[in-house]
């Protein structure tokens, strides 16, 4: 009899975190009455942070952890690198196309005097939101996967610092075209200006039309969040450290990160 392949072990803690995060997402997306939402179940208007604002970063963090568990063994052989990168590219493109399809067929509504999707196709295509939540997850996944496959841990640590500190410097020090000074206001910061230049106002978040919460420049710290997940995933995969020690150091580093 041929031996059966050993069953892959799942990381239960990651499954639990994923389930809790999805439950939180469903709760904040369906509060019951949008006119009377409990403050913790609503995004902060701009500055600040609520529990709702943690849902999306949690997904990016979990993407980083999953990258390690899915790719660590395969990336040890350089012969697999090209195939792995092409696989990550296909996944990124698929996620972006799925998001745009959802927007086209289920979310977007055009002028009231135009009936039928196909008659309204030009309007819909001309006003579809190009960036978005799923698009950012897709782009962050692909870039992080390539840097995980090809880069060392030391390189990723340096890139992690650059992603966060560099983003801060870019946003706070570079003058905004048409405004004349660096600022952190929703409509006049450098990220919003870049999004209007690249996408145009018709293709941004429909609630604002002047800026997008998942714009281009904000992808940089989002990659940093994913790299944080890669760091934790690499720590969890270590076989020379006891489970209790792993949890203790994760608690210490997590607390330090919150304070910072």
Beta strands, then each sheet from edge to edge (+ up, - down):
end
